[in-house]
Amino acid sequence: MPNEKEIVGLLKQEYTTDHFSRQNDEDPFKVLISCLISLRTKDEVTYPASQRLFGLADTPKKMAALDVRRIEKAIYPAGFYKTKARRIKEISGRLAREYGSKVPEDFDELMGFKGVGRKTANIVMVFGFRKPGIPVDTHVHKLSNRLGWVSTKMPEQTEMALRKGLSKRYWLDINELFVRHGQHVCLSVSPLCSRCKIARLCKRVGVRISR
């Protein structure tokens, strides 16, 4: 991708590594469950909900033994918390029964779990196993298109385009960097281009109003 080394380098300088460290210290099971909770839920809700749940159970076997209502109560007010609670219990039970309470380290095998999509599987690979993957959420999709790296309509298309064009050495970093930059500077409406460290490298595709 154009200027990928410089863009990743500048964003790494801009953002501290505190969040990286917290994510990397977590085991694959916690990464998986946290990601399931995070779907359609804000970060400020996801992290406390995850911590409350892990305070009750921090292994697949323990999680599978919890009553669904206890899981619901722990993760509320995460979006679709009732559906997520059932899914968490189901996945935990399968991990305990079929995988010795270990999350499989294979992308395709993980995708075989009901409720686990490409984004979730990629996040587990990157943050749980430190294996190359490109989790694409709204921020990664948005920034990749604005930079002119891709021209896609859907996140899955963005993932495939980045897999083809982005050097593999940056796959582990791109999600975290783009998410943080998208949250703080490259906003969906009226991005803060005057404060952006990578503005001179950005094609600003689709940006009509900026600050």
LOLO-282913 format. One record per atom (N, C-alpha, C, O): z, y, x; atom name. Coordinates in steps of 0.02 Angstrom, whole numbers. Example, Ala and Ser with C-alpha at 12.3 -4.5 7.8 and 13.67 -1.06 7.14 Angstrom:
       pz       py       px    a
      390     -284      660    N
      390     -225      615   CA
      390     -165      660    C
      423     -166      712    O
      354     -112      642    N
      357      -53      684   CA
      394        2      645    C
      402       57      670    O
% end
This chain:
       pz       py       px    a
        0      -60       42    N
        0        0        0   CA
        0       63       44    C
       29       62       98    O
      -32      117       22    N
      -34      178       63   CA
       35      206       79    C
       77      213       35    O
       46      220      143    N
      108      252      166   CA
      171      213      149    C
      225      242      143    O
      165      147      140    N
      223      107      118   CA
      281      111      168    C
      339      117      147    O
      266      108      232    N
      319      110      283   CA
      357      176      280    C
      418      176      282    O
      321      231      275    N
      353      297      274   CA
      392      307      209    C
      447      334      210    O
      364      286      154    N
      397      295       89   CA
      463      255       87    C
      514      282       67    O
      461      192      106    N
      521      151      107   CA
      572      180      156    C
      632      181      141    O
      550      202      213    N
      595      231      263   CA
      630      293      238    C
      690      300      248    O
      593      338      206    N
      622      399      180   CA
      672      386      124    C
      724      418      120    O
      656      338       80    N
      702      322       26   CA
      766      288       53    C
      820      298       25    O
      759      249      105    N
      818      218      135   CA
      864      271      165    C
      925      264      163    O
      835      323      193    N
      875      378      220   CA
      910      416      165    C
      965      442      174    O
      878      420      107    N
      904      460       51   CA
      963      428       16    C
     1009      462       -6    O
      962      362       11    N
     1013      328      -28   CA
     1058      285       16    C
     1035      251       62    O
     1123      288        1    N
     1171      250       40   CA
     1165      176       26    C
     1128      156      -20    O
     1199      135       65    N
     1194       62       58   CA
     1251       31       19    C
     1258      -30       18    O
     1293       72      -12    N
     1352       45      -47   CA
     1331       -5     -100    C
     1360      -60     -105    O
     1282       13     -141    N
     1262      -31     -196   CA
     1229      -94     -169    C
     1238     -148     -196    O
     1189      -86     -115    N
     1158     -145      -84   CA
     1213     -195      -64    C
     1207     -255      -77    O
     1264     -169      -32    N
     1317     -213       -7   CA
     1352     -250      -63    C
     1365     -310      -58    O
     1366     -214     -118    N
     1400     -246     -174   CA
     1357     -302     -203    C
     1381     -357     -218    O
     1291     -288     -211    N
     1247     -338     -238   CA
     1243     -399     -193    C
     1246     -456     -216    O
     1237     -387     -127    N
     1225     -442      -81   CA
     1287     -486      -72    C
     1281     -543      -52    O
     1347     -458      -86    N
     1408     -497      -80   CA
     1416     -546     -137    C
     1455     -593     -132    O
     1380     -535     -191    N
     1387     -578     -250   CA
     1347     -642     -243    C
     1295     -643     -211    O
     1373     -694     -274    N
     1338     -758     -269   CA
     1282     -762     -321    C
     1281     -722     -368    O
     1236     -808     -313    N
     1178     -812     -359   CA
     1197     -818     -432    C
     1163     -791     -475    O
     1251     -853     -447    N
     1273     -861     -517   CA
     1293     -793     -546    C
     1274     -777     -602    O
     1330     -754     -508    N
     1351     -689     -533   CA
     1292     -641     -539    C
     1288     -601     -586    O
     1245     -646     -493    N
     1185     -605     -498   CA
     1146     -623     -561    C
     1124     -579     -598    O
     1139     -688     -574    N
     1103     -711     -633   CA
     1136     -687     -698    C
     1102     -659     -741    O
     1201     -697     -704    N
     1236     -677     -765   CA
     1236     -602     -774    C
     1226     -577     -829    O
     1246     -564     -719    N
     1245     -491     -724   CA
     1177     -466     -747    C
     1172     -419     -786    O
     1125     -499     -723    N
     1058     -479     -742   CA
     1045     -492     -816    C
     1015     -452     -851    O
     1069     -549     -840    N
     1062     -565     -912   CA
     1097     -513     -955    C
     1072     -493    -1007    O
     1156     -491     -932    N
     1193     -440     -969   CA
     1157     -373     -967    C
     1159     -335    -1015    O
     1123     -359     -911    N
     1093     -293     -900   CA
     1030     -280     -942    C
     1011     -222     -950    O
      999     -332     -968    N
      936     -323    -1005   CA
      947     -276    -1064    C
      990     -288    -1106    O
      908     -222    -1067    N
      912     -171    -1119   CA
      982     -141    -1123    C
     1005     -124    -1178    O
     1014     -135    -1067    N
     1082     -108    -1064   CA
     1088      -62    -1003    C
     1061      -77     -950    O
     1123       -6    -1011    N
     1130       42     -957   CA
     1177       15     -903    C
     1221      -25     -916    O
     1166       39     -841    N
     1206       16     -784   CA
     1280       29     -794    C
     1322      -12     -775    O
     1297       86     -825    N
     1367      103     -833   CA
     1403       57     -883    C
     1464       55     -885    O
     1364       19     -921    N
     1393      -31     -966   CA
     1391     -100     -934    C
     1438     -139     -940    O
     1337     -114     -898    N
     1327     -180     -869   CA
     1381     -199     -819    C
     1410     -254     -824    O
     1395     -156     -771    N
     1441     -175     -718   CA
     1512     -189     -744    C
     1540     -240     -727    O
     1542     -144     -784    N
     1608     -160     -812   CA
     1609     -223     -855    C
     1656     -262     -852    O
     1555     -233     -894    N
     1552     -293     -936   CA
     1550     -356     -892    C
     1583     -406     -908    O
     1511     -354     -839    N
     1507     -411     -793   CA
     1575     -426     -762    C
     1595     -483     -758    O
     1609     -374     -740    N
     1674     -383     -709   CA
     1725     -412     -758    C
     1766     -454     -739    O
     1723     -389     -819    N
     1769     -417     -870   CA
     1755     -491     -880    C
     1801     -532     -884    O
     1692     -509     -883    N
     1674     -579     -894   CA
     1693     -622     -835    C
     1720     -676     -844    O
     1680     -599     -774    N
     1696     -638     -715   CA
     1772     -643     -705    C
     1796     -687     -669    O
     1808     -598     -735    N
     1881     -603     -734   CA
     1905     -663     -774    C
     1960     -689     -763    O
     1864     -684     -822    N
     1881     -742     -863   CA
     1853     -807     -833    C
     1885     -859     -837    O
     1794     -802     -805    N
     1761     -862     -777   CA
     1711     -840     -724    C
     1669     -796     -737    O
     1714     -870     -665    N
     1669     -850     -611   CA
     1627     -907     -583    C
     1596     -901     -530    O
     1626     -963     -620    N
     1583    -1020     -601   CA
     1549    -1046     -664    C
     1573    -1034     -719    O
     1493    -1081     -657    N
     1459    -1108     -716   CA
     1504    -1153     -758    C
     1503    -1149     -820    O
     1543    -1195     -726    N
     1586    -1241     -762   CA
     1638    -1204     -803    C
     1649    -1221     -862    O
     1669    -1154     -773    N
     1720    -1114     -809   CA
     1687    -1074     -865    C
     1716    -1067     -920    O
     1628    -1047     -852    N
     1594    -1006     -902   CA
     1573    -1049     -962    C
     1580    -1028    -1019    O
     1549    -1109     -948    N
     1527    -1153    -1002   CA
     1586    -1174    -1047    C
     1577    -1190    -1105    O
     1646    -1173    -1019    N
     1705    -1193    -1057   CA
     1731    -1137    -1102    C
     1772    -1150    -1146    O
     1707    -1076    -1092    N
     1730    -1020    -1134   CA
     1700    -1024    -1203    C
     1643    -1047    -1213    O
     1738    -1002    -1252    N
     1713     -995    -1320   CA
     1663     -937    -1321    C
     1673     -886    -1288    O
     1610     -944    -1359    N
     1559     -892    -1363   CA
     1589     -824    -1383    C
     1568     -772    -1358    O
     1637     -826    -1428    N
     1667     -763    -1450   CA
     1705     -727    -1393    C
     1707     -666    -1392    O
     1734     -765    -1348    N
     1767     -734    -1290   CA
     1716     -701    -1245    C
     1728     -647    -1217    O
     1658     -733    -1237    N
     1605     -703    -1196   CA
     1579     -640    -1231    C
     1569     -589    -1198    O
     1570     -644    -1296    N
     1547     -585    -1334   CA
     1595     -526    -1324    C
     1573     -470    -1309    O
     1658     -539    -1331    N
     1708     -486    -1325   CA
     1708     -456    -1255    C
     1717     -396    -1247    O
     1699     -498    -1205    N
     1700     -475    -1136   CA
     1641     -430    -1119    C
     1648     -381    -1083    O
     1582     -447    -1145    N
     1522     -409    -1125   CA
     1505     -352    -1173    C
     1462     -311    -1158    O
     1538     -348    -1231    N
     1527     -292    -1276   CA
     1546     -227    -1241    C
     1597     -225    -1207    O
     1506     -172    -1248    N
     1452     -159    -1295   CA
     1381     -168    -1266    C
     1336     -130    -1283    O
     1371     -216    -1223    N
     1303     -229    -1197   CA
     1256     -242    -1256    C
     1276     -271    -1306    O
     1194     -221    -1249    N
     1146     -230    -1302   CA
     1135     -304    -1317    C
     1132     -345    -1271    O
     1129     -321    -1380    N
     1117     -390    -1402   CA
     1170     -438    -1373    C
     1154     -493    -1352    O
     1232     -415    -1373    N
     1286     -453    -1340   CA
     1297     -522    -1370    C
     1317     -568    -1335    O
     1285     -530    -1435    N
     1295     -596    -1466   CA
     1243     -646    -1441    C
     1259     -703    -1425    O
     1181     -625    -1439    N
     1128     -669    -1413   CA
     1139     -684    -1340    C
     1131     -741    -1318    O
     1158     -633    -1302    N
     1170     -642    -1230   CA
     1229     -690    -1218    C
     1226     -731    -1172    O
     1281     -685    -1259    N
     1339     -729    -1250   CA
     1319     -802    -1259    C
     1340     -845    -1220    O
     1279     -816    -1310    N
     1256     -885    -1321   CA
     1213     -909    -1262    C
     1219     -966    -1240    O
     1169     -865    -1239    N
     1125     -883    -1184   CA
     1165     -896    -1120    C
     1151     -943    -1083    O
     1214     -854    -1106    N
     1256     -863    -1047   CA
     1292     -930    -1049    C
     1296     -965     -998    O
     1318     -947    -1106    N
     1354    -1012    -1113   CA
     1305    -1070    -1104    C
     1322    -1119    -1070    O
     1246    -1065    -1134    N
     1196    -1119    -1128   CA
     1174    -1129    -1056    C
     1172    -1185    -1031    O
     1157    -1074    -1022    N
     1134    -1079     -953   CA
     1189    -1105     -908    C
     1176    -1147     -864    O
     1250    -1082     -919    N
     1306    -1105     -878   CA
     1318    -1179     -888    C
     1332    -1216     -840    O
     1313    -1201     -950    N
     1321    -1272     -963   CA
     1269    -1315     -929    C
     1284    -1368     -902    O
     1207    -1292     -931    N
     1154    -1330     -899   CA
     1163    -1332     -823    C
     1151    -1383     -791    O
     1183    -1275     -795    N
     1195    -1273     -722   CA
     1251    -1321     -703    C
     1246    -1356     -652    O
     1303    -1324     -744    N
     1359    -1368     -729   CA
     1339    -1442     -736    C
     1359    -1483     -695    O
     1300    -1458     -787    N
     1281    -1527     -800   CA
     1227    -1554     -752    C
     1232    -1609     -727    O
     1176    -1513     -741    N
     1116    -1537     -706   CA
     1109    -1514     -634    C
     1071    -1543     -596    O
     1147    -1463     -614    N
     1137    -1435     -547   CA
     1200    -1430     -506    C
     1202    -1394     -456    O
     1252    -1466     -527    N
     1314    -1464     -488   CA
     1343    -1394     -483    C
     1374    -1377     -433    O
     1333    -1354     -536    N
     1358    -1285     -540   CA
     1327    -1239     -488    C
     1357    -1189     -468    O
     1267    -1256     -466    N
     1232    -1213     -418   CA
     1167    -1188     -450    C
     1131    -1226     -483    O
     1153    -1124     -439    N
     1091    -1095     -465   CA
     1033    -1120     -421    C
     1037    -1116     -360    O
      980    -1146     -452    N
      924    -1170     -411   CA
      892    -1114     -371    C
      884    -1058     -395    O
      874    -1130     -310    N
      846    -1081     -264   CA
      769    -1081     -267    C
      736    -1061     -219    O
      743    -1102     -322    N
      670    -1107     -332   CA
      651    -1063     -391    C
      679    -1070     -446    O
      604    -1018     -381    N
      584     -969     -431   CA
      560    -1004     -495    C
      583     -987     -550    O
      514    -1050     -489    N
      485    -1083     -548   CA
      537    -1124     -585    C
      536    -1127     -647    O
      581    -1155     -548    N
      633    -1195     -581   CA
      680    -1150     -620    C
      701    -1167     -676    O
      697    -1094     -592    N
      741    -1046     -625   CA
      707    -1019     -688    C
      740    -1006     -739    O
      642    -1009     -685    N
      604     -985     -743   CA
      605    -1036     -800    C
      590    -1018     -857    O
      622    -1098     -785    N
      625    -1150     -836   CA
      686    -1145     -881    C
      690    -1180     -931    O
      733    -1101     -863    N
      793    -1091     -905   CA
      776    -1044     -962    C
      748     -990     -950    O
      793    -1062    -1022    N
      780    -1020    -1080   CA
      816     -953    -1072    C
      876     -952    -1059    O
      780     -899    -1080    N
      809     -832    -1073   CA
      800     -801    -1006    C
      817     -743     -996    O
      773     -839     -957    N
      762     -813     -890   CA
      687     -797     -882    C
      645     -841     -881    O
      672     -732     -877    N
      603     -710     -867   CA
      589     -694     -795    C
      632     -706     -751    O
      531     -667     -781    N
      510     -653     -712   CA
      556     -602     -679    C
      574     -609     -620    O
      574     -550     -715    N
      617     -499     -686   CA
      684     -529     -665    C
      707     -517     -609    O
      715     -567     -709    N
      779     -598     -694   CA
      773     -647     -636    C
      815     -646     -590    O
      722     -689     -637    N
      713     -737     -583   CA
      702     -702     -515    C
      729     -723     -464    O
      664     -648     -516    N
      652     -611     -454   CA
      716     -579     -428    C
      729     -578     -368    O
      757     -553     -474    N
      821     -521     -453   CA
      867     -573     -421    C
      900     -559     -371    O
      869     -633     -450    N
      911     -686     -420   CA
      885     -705     -351    C
      924     -715     -305    O
      819     -710     -344    N
      791     -726     -278   CA
      809     -673     -227    C
      829     -689     -171    O
      801     -609     -246    N
      812     -554     -198   CA
      886     -544     -183    C
      906     -543     -125    O
      926     -534     -236    N
      996     -516     -226   CA
     1043     -576     -220    C
     1098     -570     -193    O
     1022     -634     -246    N
     1065     -693     -242   CA
     1051     -735     -180    C
     1097     -763     -150    O
      986     -740     -162    N
      968     -784     -107   CA
      935     -747      -48    C
      921     -777        4    O
      923     -681      -56    N
      890     -642       -4   CA
      822     -672       14    C
      802     -674       72    O
      788     -695      -39    N
      720     -721      -31   CA
      672     -670      -59    C
      688     -636     -108    O
      612     -663      -30    N
      565     -612      -53   CA
      547     -620     -126    C
      531     -674     -150    O
      549     -563     -161    N
      529     -560     -230   CA
      522     -487     -249    C
      545     -443     -213    O
      489     -474     -305    N
      481     -405     -327   CA
      501     -399     -400    C
      460     -407     -444    O
      565     -384     -412    N
      587     -373     -481   CA
      559     -307     -506    C
      569     -255     -475    O
      523     -308     -561    N
      493     -247     -588   CA
      525     -229     -654    C
      518     -264     -704    O
      560     -173     -654    N
      587     -144     -716   CA
      548      -80     -731    C
      496      -68     -701    O
      574      -40     -776    N
      538       21     -795   CA
      530       69     -736    C
      479      103     -731    O
      580       72     -692    N
      577      119     -635   CA
      525       97     -584    C
      485      137     -560    O
      525       33     -567    N
      477        8     -518   CA
      406       16     -546    C
      359       35     -510    O
      397        1     -609    N
      332        8     -642   CA
      309       81     -641    C
      252       95     -624    O
      355      126     -658    N
      340      197     -662   CA
      322      226     -593    C
      271      259     -585    O
      364      213     -543    N
      352      241     -476   CA
      290      213     -443    C
      253      249     -410    O
      279      149     -452    N
      220      118     -421   CA
      155      150     -447    C
      107      159     -410    O
      155      165     -512    N
       96      197     -541   CA
       91      270     -521    C
       36      294     -507    O
      147      306     -520    N
      145      377     -501   CA
      123      386     -428    C
       87      433     -412    O
      145      342     -386    N
      125      346     -315   CA
       51      332     -306    C
       21      351     -256    O
       22      299     -355    N
      -48      278     -348   CA
      -55      211     -314    C
     -111      191     -296    O
        0      175     -306    N
       -2      109     -276   CA
      -37       59     -322    C
      -73       15     -299    O
      -25       67     -387    N
      -55       22     -436   CA
      -81       63     -495    C
      -64      122     -501    O
     -121       32     -536    N
     -144       63     -598   CA
     -138       10     -652    C
     -186      -25     -668    O
      -78        5     -681    N
      -62      -50     -726   CA
      -29      -24     -789    C
       -1       31     -791    O
      -31      -66     -841    N
       -1      -47     -906   CA
       66      -82     -917    C
      110      -55     -951    O
       73     -143     -889    N
      132     -183     -903   CA
      168     -201     -838    C
      137     -208     -786    O
      235     -208     -841    N
      274     -226     -781   CA
      250     -289     -746    C
      249     -291     -685    O
      231     -340     -784    N
      208     -401     -752   CA
      144     -390     -712    C
      134     -420     -659    O
      101     -346     -738    N
       40     -329     -701   CA
       58     -292     -636    C
       27     -301     -584    O
      109     -249     -641    N
      132     -212     -582   CA
      159     -260     -529    C
      144     -253     -470    O
      198     -309     -551    N
      225     -358     -503   CA
      168     -394     -466    C
      170     -400     -405    O
      118     -416     -503    N
       63     -453     -472   CA
       24     -409     -424    C
        3     -432     -371    O
       14     -345     -442    N
      -22     -299     -399   CA
       18     -284     -335    C
      -11     -281     -281    O
       83     -276     -342    N
      125     -264     -283   CA
      128     -325     -238    C
      129     -319     -177    O
      130     -384     -268    N
      130     -445     -228   CA
       67     -451     -185    C
       69     -477     -129    O
       13     -426     -211    N
      -50     -429     -174   CA
      -55     -375     -121    C
      -81     -386      -67    O
      -29     -315     -137    N
      -41     -258      -94   CA
       16     -234      -50    C
        4     -201        1    O
       78     -249      -69    N
      136     -224      -32   CA
      157     -274       22    C
      164     -333        9    O
      166     -249       82    N
      187     -292      138   CA
      252     -328      120    C
      298     -298       92    O
      255     -392      136    N
      311     -434      115   CA
      377     -410      145    C
      430     -424      118    O
      374     -374      201    N
      436     -351      232   CA
      474     -301      188    C
      533     -289      200    O
      441     -272      139    N
      473     -223       96   CA
      493     -250       28    C
      523     -214      -13    O
      479     -313       15    N
      493     -341      -51   CA
      568     -341      -67    C
      586     -330     -125    O
      610     -351      -18    N
      682     -355      -31   CA
      712     -287      -48    C
      765     -283      -79    O
      679     -233      -27    N
      707     -166      -35   CA
      679     -127      -95    C
      712      -83     -121    O
      618     -144     -115    N
      582      -99     -160   CA
      615      -90     -227    C
      614      -34     -254    O
      645     -142     -256    N
      676     -135     -321   CA
      735      -86     -318    C
      738      -38     -357    O
      781      -98     -273    N
      840      -56     -269   CA
      823       17     -255    C
      851       62     -285    O
      778       28     -209    N
      758       97     -191   CA
      723      133     -248    C
      739      190     -263    O
      677       99     -280    N
      640      130     -335   CA
      683      141     -396    C
      675      191     -431    O
      729       96     -410    N
      775      104     -466   CA
      818      166     -456    C
      825      207     -501    O
      846      173     -397    N
      890      230     -384   CA
      851      295     -384    C
      875      346     -409    O
      792      294     -354    N
      751      355     -353   CA
      727      373     -424    C
      724      431     -442    O
      712      322     -464    N
      691      334     -533   CA
      747      360     -576    C
      735      399     -623    O
      808      341     -562    N
      865      364     -600   CA
      885      435     -584    C
      906      473     -627    O
      878      454     -520    N
      904      518     -497   CA
      853      573     -486    C
      869      632     -494    O
      791      555     -469    N
      741      605     -452   CA
      676      597     -491    C
      654      644     -524    O
      646      538     -488    N
      582      527     -520   CA
      592      507     -593    C
      580      450     -613    O
      616      555     -632    N
      633      543     -701   CA
      571      531     -743    C
      516      552     -725    O
      580      498     -799    N
      523      483     -842   CA
      491      546     -870    C
      430      552     -873    O
      533      594     -890    N
      509      658     -916   CA
      529      714     -867    C
      588      720     -849    O
      481      753     -846    N
      493      809     -801   CA
      530      788     -737    C
      587      808     -727    O
      498      748     -695    N
      530      726     -633   CA
      546      784     -586    C
      514      837     -589    O
      596      775     -544    N
      619      828     -499   CA
      578      827     -434    C
      605      811     -381    O
      515      843     -439    N
      470      839     -381   CA
      491      886     -325    C
      478      872     -266    O
      522      942     -342    N
      543      990     -291   CA
      599      963     -248    C
      610      988     -192    O
      634      912     -271    N
      688      881     -233   CA
      668      814     -203    C
      708      783     -168    O
      607      793     -216    N
      586      725     -197   CA
      567      721     -123    C
      526      760      -99    O
      597      674      -88    N
      585      665      -16   CA
      516      635       -2    C
      491      639       54    O
      485      606      -53    N
      420      575      -42   CA
      365      611      -81    C
      311      583      -91    O
      378      673     -103    N
      330      710     -145   CA
      263      718     -111    C
      211      712     -143    O
      263      732      -46    N
      199      744      -11   CA
      157      680       -5    C
       98      683       11    O
      188      623      -16    N
      153      559      -11   CA
      134      531      -80    C
      105      478      -85    O
      152      568     -132    N
      144      544     -201   CA
       83      576     -234    C
       72      636     -227    O
       44      536     -269    N
      -15      561     -304   CA
        3      591     -373    C
      -39      623     -405    O
       64      580     -394    N
       90      606     -458   CA
       45      588     -517    C
       32      629     -560    O
       22      527     -518    N
      -20      503     -572   CA
       17      507     -638    C
       71      479     -645    O
      -13      540     -686    N
       17      545     -752   CA
       71      597     -760    C
       97      607     -816    O
       89      632     -706    N
      141      683     -710   CA
      110      750     -731    C
       68      778     -695    O
      130      774     -790    N
      103      837     -816   CA
      151      895     -805    C
      131      952     -791    O
      215      880     -812    N
      267      932     -804   CA
      319      906     -755    C
      342      849     -761    O
      336      948     -707    N
      387      928     -658   CA
      430      989     -641    C
      413     1046     -658    O
      485      975     -607    N
      531     1030     -588   CA
      539     1029     -512    C
      576     1071     -485    O
% end
